[in-house]
Amino acid sequence: MEVIIRPTTEDATELVAQLIADKIKAKPSLCMGLATGSTMESVYAKLVKRHKAGLDFSLVRTYNLDEYIGLAPENPNSYRHYMNELLFKHINVDMRNTHLPCGVADDLRKACELYEESICQNGGIDLQLLGIGRSGHIGFNEPLSSFQSRTREKSLTPTTIAQNSPLFDPPESMPRRALTMGVKTILESRQAIMLVTGAAKADILAKAVEGPMTSMISATALQMHPNCIVVADEAAAEKLEARDYYNWIFYNEPKWENYR
């Protein structure tokens, strides 16, 4: 795991967008795992801007981490709607190559199995974009999620419901269950980038990066990932004990020269 601390949220999201753009340029048929939430909105806006400047998404394939159970794709609170409105409609991606778990499938278990099969058939995920929830979840892998878990149904915690329900009108209409990629699915990505911004995430980021691995905080599983980059702004990184070390690496390692 590598930790990169940038001065501001703008700097952090800019770095993540550039890392993604560079991966697409290097491999135009990149298979990307995508995340949702307010943290990602700026990243997607920056990718749209890069597309307008020439970044080609025509061969890119995408798989989202999760979707609420019971929300149809056209529901304004569905993650399919989120992805369409914030990214897919504004780039030249083939919509047939964009995938999300189906929260309205008649057989949810089968839908999860088919999602895993589809990822495998596309050669696996090259680059997985991640955020972190206040309970430490990645995707909707809430506390006690097995590190061996695959795409499945998951009950949402009160912490997650409190964090996300204000986005619903009325808030109590937020689903209490979701489909999510499993921790093992995420760990099998060839590279993972976790973006964390804001002081509200400082405690959980410190636990995820520097604390012991535990199923109570699924993000700690990323400590086992062979190629994981954590990008945080100063506010989110405030409680990291090894901040000076992380900064030294970023400002001295040759591979980061073009990103400084």
Sine and cosine of phi, psi and omega as CSV:
sin_phi,cos_phi,sin_psi,cos_psi,sin_omega,cos_omega
0.00,0.00,0.73,-0.68,0.09,-1.00
-0.91,-0.42,0.67,-0.74,0.00,-1.00
-0.90,-0.43,0.83,-0.56,0.02,-1.00
-0.89,-0.46,0.81,-0.59,-0.01,-1.00
-0.94,-0.33,0.83,-0.55,0.03,-1.00
-0.93,-0.36,0.47,-0.88,-0.12,-0.99
-0.86,0.51,-0.64,0.77,-0.10,-0.99
-0.75,-0.66,0.22,-0.98,0.09,-1.00
-0.87,0.49,-0.65,0.76,0.03,-1.00
-0.86,0.51,-0.70,0.72,0.02,-1.00
-0.90,0.44,-0.65,0.76,-0.02,-1.00
-0.91,0.41,-0.73,0.69,-0.01,-1.00
-0.93,0.37,-0.56,0.83,0.05,-1.00
-0.89,0.45,-0.68,0.74,0.01,-1.00
-0.89,0.45,-0.71,0.71,-0.01,-1.00
-0.89,0.46,-0.70,0.72,0.02,-1.00
-0.87,0.50,-0.64,0.76,-0.01,-1.00
-0.93,0.36,-0.62,0.78,0.05,-1.00
-0.88,0.47,-0.67,0.74,0.03,-1.00
-0.91,0.42,-0.73,0.69,0.00,-1.00
-0.85,0.52,-0.67,0.74,0.00,-1.00
-0.91,0.41,-0.58,0.81,0.04,-1.00
-0.92,0.40,-0.63,0.77,0.02,-1.00
-0.92,0.40,-0.66,0.75,0.03,-1.00
-0.89,0.46,-0.62,0.79,-0.01,-1.00
-0.96,0.28,-0.52,0.85,0.01,-1.00
-0.64,-0.77,1.00,-0.04,-0.07,-1.00
-0.86,0.52,-0.42,0.91,0.01,-1.00
-1.00,-0.08,0.46,0.89,-0.05,-1.00
-0.77,0.63,0.70,-0.71,0.13,-0.99
-0.98,-0.18,0.93,-0.38,-0.13,-0.99
-0.94,-0.33,0.67,-0.74,0.21,-0.98
-1.00,-0.08,0.77,-0.64,-0.10,-0.99
-0.90,-0.44,0.42,-0.91,0.00,-1.00
-0.85,-0.53,0.28,-0.96,0.03,-1.00
-0.87,-0.50,-0.12,-0.99,0.00,-1.00
0.96,-0.26,0.26,-0.97,-0.09,-1.00
-0.90,0.45,-0.51,0.86,-0.01,-1.00
-0.87,0.50,-0.54,0.84,-0.10,-1.00
-1.00,0.07,-0.25,0.97,-0.10,-0.99
-0.85,0.53,-0.68,0.74,0.00,-1.00
-0.93,0.37,-0.60,0.80,0.04,-1.00
-0.87,0.49,-0.72,0.69,-0.02,-1.00
-0.92,0.39,-0.60,0.80,0.06,-1.00
-0.88,0.47,-0.62,0.78,0.01,-1.00
-0.95,0.33,-0.55,0.84,0.06,-1.00
-0.94,0.34,-0.62,0.79,0.08,-1.00
-0.88,0.48,-0.68,0.74,0.02,-1.00
-0.88,0.47,-0.65,0.76,0.02,-1.00
-0.93,0.38,-0.59,0.81,0.07,-1.00
-0.87,0.49,-0.69,0.72,0.02,-1.00
-0.89,0.45,-0.39,0.92,0.05,-1.00
-1.00,-0.04,0.04,1.00,0.10,-0.99
0.82,-0.58,-0.11,0.99,-0.01,-1.00
-0.93,0.37,0.81,-0.58,-0.13,-0.99
-0.99,-0.14,0.86,-0.51,0.02,-1.00
-0.96,-0.28,0.16,0.99,-0.19,-0.98
-0.89,0.46,-0.45,0.89,-0.02,-1.00
-0.96,-0.29,-0.03,1.00,-0.04,-1.00
-0.94,0.35,0.62,-0.79,0.09,-1.00
-0.87,-0.49,0.62,-0.78,-0.09,-1.00
-0.76,-0.65,0.55,-0.84,0.10,-1.00
-0.71,-0.70,0.86,-0.51,0.03,-1.00
-0.99,0.12,0.42,-0.91,-0.04,-1.00
-0.92,0.39,-0.62,0.79,-0.23,-0.97
-0.35,-0.94,0.17,-0.99,0.07,-1.00
-0.36,-0.93,0.57,-0.82,0.04,-1.00
-0.94,0.34,0.64,-0.77,0.10,-0.99
-0.97,0.25,0.76,-0.64,0.06,-1.00
0.99,-0.14,-0.11,0.99,0.01,-1.00
-0.98,-0.20,0.85,-0.53,0.06,-1.00
-0.94,0.34,0.40,-0.92,-0.03,-1.00
-0.82,0.58,-0.55,0.83,-0.04,-1.00
-0.99,0.15,-0.11,0.99,0.04,-1.00
-0.91,0.42,0.76,-0.65,-0.05,-1.00
-0.86,0.51,-0.35,0.94,0.01,-1.00
-0.99,-0.11,0.00,1.00,0.04,-1.00
-0.96,0.27,0.44,-0.90,0.03,-1.00
-0.96,0.27,-0.42,0.91,0.14,-0.99
-0.88,0.47,-0.71,0.71,0.03,-1.00
-0.89,0.46,-0.70,0.72,0.03,-1.00
-0.83,0.56,-0.77,0.64,-0.05,-1.00
-0.92,0.40,-0.65,0.76,0.02,-1.00
-0.87,0.49,-0.73,0.69,-0.11,-0.99
-0.97,0.26,-0.57,0.82,-0.09,-1.00
-1.00,-0.07,-0.35,0.94,-0.05,-1.00
-0.67,-0.75,-0.88,0.47,-0.24,-0.97
-0.85,0.52,-0.64,0.77,-0.04,-1.00
-0.94,0.35,-0.24,0.97,-0.13,-0.99
-0.94,-0.33,0.03,1.00,0.03,-1.00
-0.79,-0.62,0.14,-0.99,-0.08,-1.00
-1.00,-0.08,0.57,0.82,0.07,-1.00
-0.95,0.31,0.57,-0.82,0.11,-0.99
-0.98,0.21,0.89,-0.45,-0.08,-1.00
-0.86,0.51,-0.42,0.91,0.05,-1.00
-0.93,0.37,-0.29,0.96,0.02,-1.00
-0.99,-0.13,0.15,0.99,0.04,-1.00
-0.96,-0.29,0.80,-0.60,-0.12,-0.99
-0.79,-0.62,0.66,-0.75,0.17,-0.99
-0.69,-0.72,0.47,-0.88,0.11,-0.99
-0.86,0.52,0.54,-0.84,-0.04,-1.00
-1.00,-0.07,0.97,-0.23,-0.04,-1.00
-0.97,0.22,-0.08,1.00,0.01,-1.00
-0.88,-0.47,0.32,0.95,0.03,-1.00
-0.91,0.42,0.55,-0.83,0.05,-1.00
-0.90,0.43,-0.58,0.81,0.00,-1.00
-0.85,-0.53,1.00,-0.09,-0.08,-1.00
-0.91,0.42,-0.62,0.79,0.01,-1.00
-0.88,0.48,-0.70,0.71,0.01,-1.00
-0.91,0.41,-0.63,0.78,0.03,-1.00
-0.87,0.50,-0.62,0.79,0.02,-1.00
-0.93,0.38,-0.65,0.76,0.03,-1.00
-0.89,0.45,-0.67,0.75,0.01,-1.00
-0.92,0.39,-0.54,0.84,0.03,-1.00
-0.90,0.44,-0.71,0.70,0.04,-1.00
-0.88,0.47,-0.67,0.75,0.01,-1.00
-0.89,0.45,-0.64,0.77,0.00,-1.00
-0.90,0.43,-0.65,0.76,0.04,-1.00
-0.87,0.50,-0.71,0.71,0.01,-1.00
-0.89,0.45,-0.68,0.74,-0.02,-1.00
-0.89,0.45,-0.43,0.90,0.03,-1.00
-1.00,-0.04,0.20,0.98,0.10,-1.00
1.00,0.04,0.15,0.99,-0.01,-1.00
1.00,0.07,0.22,-0.97,-0.07,-1.00
-1.00,0.04,0.84,-0.54,0.02,-1.00
-0.97,0.24,-0.67,0.74,-0.09,-1.00
-0.64,-0.77,0.87,-0.49,0.00,-1.00
-0.95,-0.30,0.87,-0.49,0.07,-1.00
-1.00,-0.01,0.70,-0.71,-0.08,-1.00
-0.69,-0.73,0.51,-0.86,0.30,-0.95
-0.92,-0.39,-0.17,-0.99,0.08,-1.00
-0.65,-0.76,0.73,-0.68,0.05,-1.00
-0.99,0.15,0.22,-0.98,-0.04,-1.00
-0.93,0.36,-0.32,0.95,0.10,-0.99
-1.00,0.00,0.06,1.00,0.02,-1.00
1.00,0.03,0.21,0.98,-0.04,-1.00
-0.99,0.15,0.51,-0.86,0.22,-0.97
-0.91,-0.42,0.70,-0.71,-0.28,-0.96
0.87,0.49,-0.62,-0.78,0.14,-0.99
-0.94,-0.33,0.60,0.80,0.08,-1.00
-0.99,0.16,1.00,0.09,-0.08,-1.00
-0.94,0.33,0.14,-0.99,0.01,-1.00
-0.76,0.65,0.63,-0.77,-0.05,-1.00
0.98,0.20,0.21,0.98,0.11,-0.99
-0.94,0.34,0.76,-0.65,0.01,-1.00
-0.92,0.39,0.62,-0.78,0.08,-1.00
-0.93,0.36,-0.18,0.98,0.04,-1.00
-0.99,-0.17,0.15,0.99,-0.12,-0.99
-0.96,0.30,0.48,-0.88,0.06,-1.00
-0.90,-0.44,0.00,-1.00,0.01,-1.00
-0.82,0.57,0.76,-0.65,-0.14,-0.99
-0.24,-0.97,0.07,-1.00,0.14,-0.99
-0.98,0.21,0.54,-0.84,0.04,-1.00
-0.54,-0.84,0.73,-0.68,0.11,-0.99
-0.97,0.23,0.65,-0.76,-0.03,-1.00
-1.00,0.00,0.58,-0.82,-0.03,-1.00
-0.99,0.17,0.34,-0.94,0.10,-1.00
-0.83,0.56,-0.55,0.84,0.02,-1.00
-0.90,0.44,-0.72,0.70,0.01,-1.00
-0.92,0.39,-0.66,0.75,0.01,-1.00
-0.89,0.46,-0.67,0.74,0.02,-1.00
-0.91,0.42,-0.57,0.82,-0.02,-1.00
-0.96,0.29,-0.63,0.78,-0.13,-0.99
-0.99,-0.15,-0.41,0.91,-0.11,-0.99
-0.89,0.46,-0.49,0.87,0.06,-1.00
-0.87,0.50,-0.29,0.96,0.03,-1.00
-0.98,0.20,-0.20,0.98,-0.02,-1.00
-0.98,-0.18,0.49,-0.87,0.04,-1.00
-0.77,-0.64,0.97,-0.25,0.02,1.00
-0.98,0.18,0.33,-0.94,-0.05,-1.00
-0.83,0.55,-0.56,0.83,-0.05,-1.00
-0.95,0.32,-0.10,0.99,0.03,-1.00
-0.99,0.13,-0.09,1.00,0.02,-1.00
-0.88,0.47,0.76,-0.65,0.07,-1.00
-0.86,0.51,0.51,-0.86,0.01,-1.00
-0.99,-0.13,-0.04,1.00,0.01,-1.00
-0.71,-0.70,0.40,-0.91,-0.01,-1.00
-0.52,-0.85,0.28,-0.96,0.19,-0.98
-0.99,-0.15,0.66,-0.75,-0.03,-1.00
-0.58,-0.81,0.59,-0.81,0.23,-0.97
-0.81,0.58,0.53,-0.85,0.06,-1.00
-0.99,0.12,0.22,-0.98,0.02,-1.00
-0.88,0.48,-0.68,0.74,-0.01,-1.00
-0.90,0.43,-0.62,0.79,0.05,-1.00
-0.84,0.54,-0.71,0.71,-0.01,-1.00
-0.91,0.42,-0.68,0.73,-0.04,-1.00
-0.92,0.40,-0.36,0.93,0.00,-1.00
-0.99,0.14,-0.10,1.00,0.09,-1.00
-0.89,0.46,0.52,-0.85,-0.04,-1.00
-0.95,0.32,-0.50,0.86,0.10,-1.00
-0.55,-0.83,0.57,-0.82,0.06,-1.00
-0.80,-0.60,0.64,-0.77,0.11,-0.99
-0.81,-0.58,0.87,-0.49,0.05,-1.00
-0.95,-0.30,0.85,-0.53,0.01,-1.00
-0.98,-0.22,0.80,-0.61,-0.03,-1.00
-0.71,-0.70,0.83,-0.56,-0.03,-1.00
-0.71,-0.70,0.49,-0.87,0.12,-0.99
1.00,-0.07,0.55,-0.83,-0.04,-1.00
-0.89,0.46,-0.45,0.89,-0.01,-1.00
-0.90,0.43,-0.32,0.95,-0.02,-1.00
-0.98,-0.18,0.04,1.00,-0.11,-0.99
-0.89,0.45,-0.72,0.70,-0.02,-1.00
-0.88,0.47,-0.75,0.66,-0.09,-1.00
-0.95,0.31,-0.52,0.86,0.06,-1.00
-0.91,0.42,-0.69,0.73,0.02,-1.00
-0.87,0.50,-0.66,0.76,0.03,-1.00
-0.92,0.38,-0.64,0.77,-0.04,-1.00
-0.93,0.38,-0.63,0.78,-0.10,-1.00
-1.00,0.02,-0.68,0.74,-0.16,-0.99
-0.92,-0.39,-0.09,1.00,0.00,-1.00
-1.00,0.01,0.05,-1.00,0.03,-1.00
-0.94,0.33,0.48,-0.87,0.07,-1.00
-0.95,0.32,0.73,-0.68,-0.03,-1.00
-0.42,-0.91,0.59,-0.81,0.05,-1.00
-0.93,0.37,-0.23,0.97,0.06,-1.00
-0.95,0.33,-0.35,0.94,0.06,-1.00
-0.75,-0.67,1.00,-0.09,-0.15,-0.99
-0.88,0.47,-0.45,0.89,0.01,-1.00
-0.90,0.44,-0.36,0.93,0.03,-1.00
-0.91,0.42,-0.35,0.94,0.04,-1.00
-0.88,0.47,-0.41,0.91,0.00,-1.00
-0.91,0.42,-0.28,0.96,0.10,-0.99
-0.88,0.47,-0.36,0.93,0.02,-1.00
-1.00,-0.03,-0.15,0.99,-0.05,-1.00
-0.95,0.32,0.72,-0.69,-0.06,-1.00
-0.96,0.29,-0.24,0.97,-0.06,-1.00
-0.50,-0.86,0.95,0.31,-0.04,-1.00
-0.88,-0.47,0.76,-0.65,0.06,-1.00
-0.91,-0.42,0.79,-0.61,0.10,-0.99
-0.96,-0.28,0.85,-0.53,0.04,-1.00
-0.92,-0.38,0.85,-0.53,-0.04,-1.00
-0.74,-0.67,0.48,-0.88,0.16,-0.99
-1.00,0.07,0.14,-0.99,-0.07,-1.00
-0.85,0.53,-0.62,0.78,-0.03,-1.00
-0.90,0.44,-0.70,0.72,-0.01,-1.00
-0.94,0.33,-0.48,0.88,-0.06,-1.00
-1.00,0.03,0.05,1.00,-0.15,-0.99
-0.83,0.56,-0.55,0.84,-0.10,-0.99
-0.97,-0.23,0.19,0.98,0.08,-1.00
-0.97,0.25,0.80,-0.60,-0.06,-1.00
-0.96,0.28,-0.48,0.87,-0.08,-1.00
-0.98,-0.21,0.55,0.84,-0.05,-1.00
-0.83,0.55,-0.68,0.73,-0.03,-1.00
-0.88,0.47,-0.63,0.78,0.02,-1.00
-0.91,0.41,-0.71,0.70,0.01,-1.00
-0.87,0.49,-0.67,0.74,0.00,-1.00
-0.92,0.39,-0.61,0.79,0.01,-1.00
-0.87,0.49,-0.70,0.71,-0.01,-1.00
-0.87,0.49,-0.74,0.67,-0.05,-1.00
-0.88,0.47,-0.63,0.78,-0.08,-1.00
-1.00,-0.01,-0.02,1.00,-0.01,-1.00
-0.82,-0.57,-0.41,0.91,0.01,-1.00
-0.95,0.31,0.79,-0.62,-0.03,-1.00
-0.84,0.54,-0.53,0.85,-0.08,-1.00
-0.92,0.40,-0.31,0.95,0.00,-1.00
-0.99,-0.13,0.07,1.00,-0.10,-1.00
-0.84,0.55,-0.67,0.74,-0.06,-1.00
-0.98,0.19,-0.04,1.00,-0.04,-1.00
-0.93,-0.37,-0.06,1.00,-0.05,-1.00
-0.99,0.16,0.00,0.00,0.00,0.00
